[in-house]
């Protein structure tokens, strides 16, 4: 494979790494908060976070 063929692969790997990092930084505290809170917003936030599973992109 030539170096030009690896460009999209490296782009994909970098994008995947950034996405995982952002989701860990946002998702972990949000999951902890949802597990330990009793606010009235909890059902709404749970529904919004479940939307990507229900609605395809």
C-alpha positions, 0 to 999 in steps of 0.5 A, a space after each residue: 500500500 502506498 502512503 496515500 492509501 493510509 491517509 483515510 485510515 489515520 484520519 479514521 483512527 484519529 477521529 475515533 480516538 477523539 470521539 472516545 475521549 469526548 464521550 468518556 469525559 462527558 458520558 462518565 460524569 453524566 452516567 454517575 449523575 443520573 445514577 445518583 440523582 432524584 431530580 425531575 429532569 432525570 427522565 428527560 435526560 435519560 430520554 435524550 441520551 437514549 435517542 441515538 439508540 432509537 433514531 438512526 443517524 
